[in-house]
Amino acid sequence: MPDILCLGEPMLEYNQQPGSPDGRSLYLEGHGGDVSNAAIAAARSGADVGMIAHLGEDRPGESFAQLWALEGVDAGCVRTDSDAPTGIYFVSHGPQGHDFTFYRRGSAASRMRVQDVPEEAIRGARILHLSGISLGISDTACDAAFHAIQVARKAGVTVSFDTNLRLRLWPLRRASACIHTAVGMADMAFPSLDDAQLLTGLTEPEAIVDFYLRLCPLVLLKLGAEGLLVATREARARIPGFQVKAVDATGAGDTLAGAFLARAAAGDDVWQAARYANAAAALSTTGYGAVAPIPAAAEVHAFLEVHRN
C-alpha cells in the first residue's frame, strides 16, 4: 500500500493561454483537482503515493489513469462510474489573477459513498490527505470523507487536511462547520490566508494560526507569495516566500501540501519540510496549469541550493 493516500476529486483542466492572433482565447488541456495535484507533487518529490477517487468512464477519466501511471501514483483505489462524468474546469487569467469556471455537478467523484471507502488501504497507509473540496462536492462525498478520516484515526494514520474553501459548492456557514470539524480531527492543517479569513472571521495571520492550533497540533498557513506561517503548539516560524517570475498560481497550494507530505514522510522535520514545500510551490507558479509546472525533487533541491540564504 502507498505511504500517502489522497482522497478527492480529479478534474480535467482547460487553462487559458496567451491569445491567438485573431484575439480568441486558447485553452491548454491539462489535469487538476486539488488532491490529485497534491498527489502528483508528492510523487515528483519522491513519495510513495496513491489516489482514492472516482472517475467517469470517459476520455477525461482515461486521461487521468494515464497521467497517474506516468507519474507513479498508485490508482488501486480508483473506481470508474459508467453513469457519471469526470468533472472539468476552465482557468482564465486577468488583472486580478486567475479565475475558475467549474463543470462538476453530478460528477463521478461527487457520487462517492461511505461504502466506497477503501478501509484496508487507509489502514495500511502512513498519511491520509483530504480537503474542503473533498467534503463540499456532495453530501455523500462529505460522509465518505469523514468516514475515511475516522478509519485513519482509529488506525493511527496521520490525517492531513487542506481547507480549500470553494463557496460555489456550499454556503459559508456549512462549509465552516464541516471544514473546522475535519481540521479538529486532523494532525496537520493547510489553511490559506484568504480561506481562513472567511472561515474564521479573523484577519491577522497570527490570530488565525492561534485559532487553528486550538483544533490541530500543526498548522501551515499559506500566505501566497509571502510564504508560510508554520506553527506547532510549542513553536512557530514564518518561512519567507521566494521571488520567482510567476505567471499562474493554479495548484500552488496543492503543490505545497504534497511536497510537504513527501518530505515529512521522508523524515524531514517540520521546518525543513516547510522550506522545501515553499520552494516547490513557488516554482509551480512559473508555468501554466496545475500539474505541468509542478517541480521534481531535483529541481527543488537545486533551487534551494541557489537560495540558501
C-alpha positions as CSV (number, residue, x, y, z in Angstrom):
1,M,0.0,0.0,0.0
2,P,1.2,3.6,-0.7
3,D,2.6,5.6,2.2
4,I,0.4,8.6,1.3
5,L,-3.2,8.3,0.2
6,C,-5.1,11.3,-1.3
7,L,-8.9,11.3,-1.3
8,G,-10.8,13.7,-3.5
9,E,-12.0,14.8,-6.9
10,P,-9.8,14.8,-10.1
11,M,-10.9,17.3,-12.8
12,L,-9.7,17.8,-16.3
13,E,-8.3,21.3,-16.8
14,Y,-8.5,23.8,-19.6
15,N,-6.1,26.7,-18.9
16,Q,-6.2,30.0,-20.8
17,Q,-3.1,30.7,-22.7
18,P,-1.9,33.9,-24.5
19,G,-4.5,34.8,-27.1
20,S,-4.4,33.8,-30.8
21,P,-3.6,36.4,-33.5
22,D,-7.3,36.9,-34.1
23,G,-8.0,37.7,-30.4
24,R,-9.6,34.4,-29.4
25,S,-8.6,32.7,-26.2
26,L,-6.7,29.5,-26.5
27,Y,-7.1,26.8,-23.7
28,L,-4.4,24.2,-23.0
29,E,-5.8,20.8,-21.8
30,G,-4.3,19.6,-18.6
31,H,-5.2,18.0,-15.3
32,G,-6.3,19.4,-11.9
33,G,-8.3,18.6,-8.8
34,D,-6.6,19.7,-5.6
35,V,-5.8,16.3,-4.0
36,S,-4.7,14.9,-7.4
37,N,-2.4,17.8,-7.7
38,A,-1.0,17.2,-4.2
39,A,-0.6,13.5,-5.0
40,I,1.5,14.3,-8.1
41,A,3.5,16.9,-6.2
42,A,4.3,14.3,-3.6
43,A,5.2,11.7,-6.2
44,R,7.5,14.1,-8.0
45,S,9.2,14.7,-4.6
46,G,9.9,11.0,-4.2
47,A,6.9,9.8,-2.1
48,D,5.1,6.6,-2.5
49,V,1.5,7.9,-3.1
50,G,-1.9,6.8,-4.2
51,M,-5.3,8.2,-5.0
52,I,-8.7,7.4,-3.7
53,A,-11.1,8.7,-6.3
54,H,-14.0,8.0,-8.7
55,L,-13.7,8.8,-12.4
56,G,-16.2,8.8,-15.2
57,E,-15.9,6.0,-17.8
58,D,-14.9,8.6,-20.4
59,R,-11.9,10.2,-22.1
60,P,-11.1,12.6,-19.2
61,G,-11.1,9.6,-16.9
62,E,-8.8,7.6,-19.2
63,S,-6.6,10.7,-19.3
64,F,-6.2,10.6,-15.5
65,A,-5.5,6.9,-15.5
66,Q,-2.7,7.5,-17.9
67,L,-1.4,10.5,-16.0
68,W,-1.2,8.7,-12.7
69,A,0.5,5.7,-14.3
70,L,3.1,8.1,-15.9
71,E,3.6,9.9,-12.5
72,G,3.9,6.7,-10.4
73,V,0.7,7.5,-8.5
74,D,-1.0,4.3,-7.4
75,A,-4.6,4.0,-8.7
76,G,-5.5,0.8,-7.0
77,C,-8.2,2.7,-5.0
78,V,-9.7,4.5,-8.0
79,R,-13.1,3.4,-9.4
80,T,-14.8,4.2,-12.6
81,D,-18.5,5.2,-12.9
82,S,-20.2,4.4,-16.2
83,D,-23.2,6.7,-15.2
84,A,-21.4,9.9,-14.3
85,P,-18.7,12.1,-16.0
86,T,-15.3,13.2,-14.8
87,G,-15.5,16.9,-13.8
88,I,-13.8,19.6,-15.9
89,Y,-12.9,23.3,-15.2
90,F,-11.6,26.3,-17.1
91,V,-9.0,28.7,-15.8
92,S,-8.9,32.3,-17.2
93,H,-6.3,35.0,-16.3
94,G,-6.8,38.7,-15.7
95,P,-5.5,41.7,-13.7
96,Q,-6.9,40.2,-10.5
97,G,-5.2,36.8,-11.0
98,H,-6.8,33.5,-12.1
99,D,-10.5,32.7,-12.2
100,F,-12.2,29.3,-12.3
101,T,-15.3,28.1,-14.1
102,F,-16.3,24.6,-12.9
103,Y,-18.5,21.9,-14.5
104,R,-18.6,19.2,-11.8
105,R,-22.3,18.8,-10.8
106,G,-23.2,15.1,-10.8
107,S,-19.6,14.1,-11.4
108,A,-18.4,10.6,-10.7
109,A,-16.3,11.9,-7.7
110,S,-19.4,13.5,-6.2
111,R,-21.1,10.1,-6.1
112,M,-18.6,8.6,-3.7
113,R,-20.3,7.0,-0.6
114,V,-19.3,5.7,2.7
115,Q,-19.4,2.1,1.4
116,D,-16.9,3.1,-1.3
117,V,-14.2,4.0,1.2
118,P,-11.2,1.5,0.9
119,E,-10.8,1.0,4.6
120,E,-7.9,-1.6,4.4
121,A,-5.9,0.6,2.1
122,I,-6.3,3.6,4.5
123,R,-5.3,1.4,7.5
124,G,-2.1,0.4,5.6
125,A,-1.1,4.0,4.8
126,R,1.0,6.4,6.8
127,I,-0.8,9.6,5.8
128,L,-4.3,10.3,4.5
129,H,-4.7,13.7,2.8
130,L,-8.1,15.3,2.1
131,S,-9.5,18.8,1.5
132,G,-12.5,21.0,1.9
133,I,-13.4,20.2,-1.7
134,S,-13.5,16.5,-0.8
135,L,-16.2,17.5,1.7
136,G,-18.1,20.0,-0.4
137,I,-18.8,18.3,-3.7
138,S,-21.8,16.4,-2.3
139,D,-23.4,15.2,1.0
140,T,-22.4,11.6,0.2
141,A,-18.9,12.5,-0.6
142,C,-18.8,14.5,2.7
143,D,-19.9,11.4,4.6
144,A,-17.4,9.3,2.8
145,A,-14.5,11.7,3.6
146,F,-15.4,11.8,7.3
147,H,-15.6,8.1,7.4
148,A,-12.2,7.8,5.8
149,I,-10.8,10.2,8.5
150,Q,-12.3,8.1,11.2
151,V,-10.8,4.9,9.8
152,A,-7.4,6.6,9.6
153,R,-7.6,8.0,13.2
154,K,-8.6,4.6,14.6
155,A,-5.6,3.0,12.8
156,G,-3.1,5.6,13.9
157,V,-2.7,7.0,10.4
158,T,-1.7,10.7,10.2
159,V,-4.5,12.9,8.8
160,S,-3.6,15.9,6.7
161,F,-6.3,18.4,5.7
162,D,-6.3,21.4,3.3
163,T,-9.1,23.9,3.8
164,N,-9.5,24.7,0.1
165,L,-12.8,26.7,0.5
166,R,-15.0,26.8,-2.6
167,L,-18.1,28.9,-1.9
168,R,-19.6,27.9,-5.2
169,L,-20.0,24.4,-3.7
170,W,-21.8,25.3,-0.4
171,P,-22.8,28.2,1.9
172,L,-20.1,29.6,4.1
173,R,-21.7,28.6,7.4
174,R,-22.0,24.9,6.4
175,A,-18.5,25.0,4.9
176,S,-17.0,26.4,8.1
177,A,-18.8,23.9,10.3
178,C,-17.7,20.9,8.2
179,I,-14.2,22.1,7.5
180,H,-13.4,23.0,11.1
181,T,-14.8,19.7,12.3
182,A,-12.4,18.0,9.8
183,V,-9.5,20.2,11.0
184,G,-10.3,19.2,14.5
185,M,-9.8,15.5,13.5
186,A,-6.6,16.2,11.6
187,D,-2.9,16.0,12.7
188,M,-1.9,18.8,10.3
189,A,-3.8,21.5,8.6
190,F,-3.1,23.6,5.5
191,P,-5.4,26.7,5.5
192,S,-4.7,29.5,3.1
193,L,-5.0,33.1,4.3
194,D,-7.9,34.1,2.1
195,D,-9.8,30.9,3.0
196,A,-9.1,31.3,6.7
197,Q,-10.2,34.9,6.8
198,L,-13.6,33.9,5.5
199,L,-13.8,30.7,7.6
200,T,-12.8,32.3,10.9
201,G,-13.8,36.0,10.6
202,L,-10.2,36.9,11.6
203,T,-7.8,38.9,9.5
204,E,-4.3,38.7,11.1
205,P,-2.2,35.6,10.3
206,E,-1.0,35.2,13.9
207,A,-4.6,35.2,15.2
208,I,-5.7,32.7,12.5
209,V,-2.9,30.4,13.5
210,D,-3.9,30.6,17.1
211,F,-7.4,29.7,16.1
212,Y,-6.4,26.6,14.2
213,L,-3.9,25.5,16.8
214,R,-6.8,25.1,19.2
215,L,-8.1,22.5,16.7
216,C,-5.0,20.9,15.3
217,P,-1.4,20.4,16.5
218,L,0.4,21.5,13.3
219,V,-0.8,24.4,11.2
220,L,0.8,25.6,7.9
221,L,-0.9,28.9,7.0
222,K,-0.3,29.6,3.3
223,L,0.4,33.2,2.6
224,G,0.8,33.1,-1.2
225,A,3.8,35.0,-2.4
226,E,4.6,35.9,1.2
227,G,5.4,32.3,2.0
228,L,4.2,30.3,5.0
229,L,3.5,30.7,8.7
230,V,4.2,27.4,10.3
231,A,3.2,26.6,13.9
232,T,3.0,23.9,16.4
233,R,1.8,24.4,20.0
234,E,5.4,24.8,21.1
235,A,6.9,26.9,18.3
236,R,6.2,28.9,15.2
237,A,8.2,30.5,12.4
238,R,7.5,32.5,9.2
239,I,9.0,30.9,6.1
240,P,9.5,33.8,3.6
241,G,8.3,33.4,0.1
242,F,10.8,33.0,-2.8
243,Q,11.0,35.6,-5.6
244,V,10.1,33.9,-8.9
245,K,8.6,35.1,-12.2
246,A,5.1,33.9,-11.5
247,V,2.6,33.5,-14.4
248,D,-0.1,31.2,-12.9
249,A,-0.8,30.3,-9.3
250,T,-3.2,27.5,-10.2
251,G,-2.5,24.5,-7.9
252,A,0.4,26.2,-6.0
253,G,-1.2,25.5,-2.6
254,D,-1.7,21.9,-3.6
255,T,1.9,21.6,-4.7
256,L,2.9,22.9,-1.3
257,A,0.8,20.4,0.6
258,G,2.0,17.4,-1.5
259,A,5.7,18.5,-1.3
260,F,5.4,18.9,2.5
261,L,3.9,15.5,2.9
262,A,6.6,13.9,0.8
263,R,9.4,15.4,2.8
264,A,7.6,14.7,6.1
265,A,7.2,11.1,5.1
266,A,10.9,11.0,4.2
267,G,11.8,12.1,7.8
268,D,12.4,15.8,7.5
269,D,11.4,17.9,10.5
270,V,8.5,20.4,10.2
271,W,10.7,23.4,9.4
272,Q,12.9,21.6,6.7
273,A,9.8,20.2,5.1
274,A,8.1,23.6,5.1
275,R,11.0,25.4,3.4
276,Y,11.2,22.7,0.7
277,A,7.4,22.8,0.2
278,N,7.5,26.6,0.0
279,A,10.1,26.4,-2.8
280,A,8.2,23.8,-4.7
281,A,5.0,25.9,-4.6
282,A,7.0,29.0,-5.8
283,L,8.4,27.0,-8.7
284,S,5.0,25.7,-9.6
285,T,3.8,29.3,-10.4
286,T,6.4,29.8,-13.2
287,G,4.3,27.8,-15.7
288,Y,0.7,27.5,-16.8
289,G,-1.6,24.8,-15.4
290,A,-2.0,22.9,-12.2
291,V,0.2,19.9,-13.0
292,A,2.7,20.6,-15.7
293,P,4.8,23.1,-13.7
294,I,5.0,21.0,-10.5
295,P,8.7,20.6,-9.9
296,A,10.6,17.4,-9.4
297,A,12.7,16.9,-6.3
298,A,16.0,17.6,-8.1
299,E,14.7,21.0,-9.3
300,V,13.5,22.0,-5.8
301,H,16.8,21.0,-4.2
302,A,18.8,22.9,-6.9
303,F,16.6,26.0,-6.3
304,L,17.1,25.8,-2.6
305,E,20.9,25.5,-3.1
306,V,20.9,28.7,-5.0
307,H,18.6,30.4,-2.4
308,R,20.5,29.0,0.6
309,N,20.5,32.4,2.3
